[in-house]
Amino acid sequence: MKYERGCLTVAPLSCYRWGVANVTATYWWQPGKPEKALPGVLLQDEEHDWVLHLDGNFEEPDLSALAKAGQPVRRPSDFPVLVGRNGQGQLISLIDCQVLECSYTIPSLSRGSLKLWPTILAYGVHFESAEDFRLMSLSVRYSQLDTWAATHGFTVNFGTAFYPVEVRYARPGPVECTLPDGLKVSIDFSASGPAMPITTDLRTDNTE
């Protein structure tokens, strides 16, 4: 997967686990505001794939002033981008961080916290805004798919006495499917050979 200004790896789905560790404890901040970094833990979650737990809030409202004015306490808006580093110093960007839970600091009683759901993880780069995130190409590998594709198209016919065995190959047609989000995936087959002239290989094994 390539980015306009460099190379990166992106983990938007749970189908593949990328280079970020299952649990990453570090500091996170909004682009351009490293002085307001918050400690937090990024970990895998069965429901949301990835969840970020932050100790604190980037902005703390004046709860007493809101109470006097009779105004409700609202949770913060979603964060387009948050950035940080893992334990090895590798850059990490979290795209489209949706607020799942929020609590604000109550002096002398409790510290506020945030629970966020980043829908896309990108490591090896820090983005200044969500608009900077651009994919130039995308490649995905599914387990066992290459093995299936390599053998698809072959038919084997056995004789009445097992031998002779006839192996026949016909190049399969393309396979296409549409994913729930509207993306289309297709598999196209290619073949070459057989080489000419056709040769045989004979090997004799002696056992005692």
Secondary structure, 3 states (H helix, E strand, C coil): CEECCEECEEECCCCCCCCCCCEEEEEEECCCCHHHCEEEEEEEECCCEEEEEEECCCCCCCHHHHHHHCCCCCCCCCEEEEEEECCCCCEEEEEEEEEEEEECCECCCECCEEEEEEEEEEECCCCCCHHHCCCCECCCCCCCHHHHHHHCCEEEEEECCEEEEEEEECCCCCEEEECCCCCEEEECCCCCCCCCCCCCCCCCCCCC
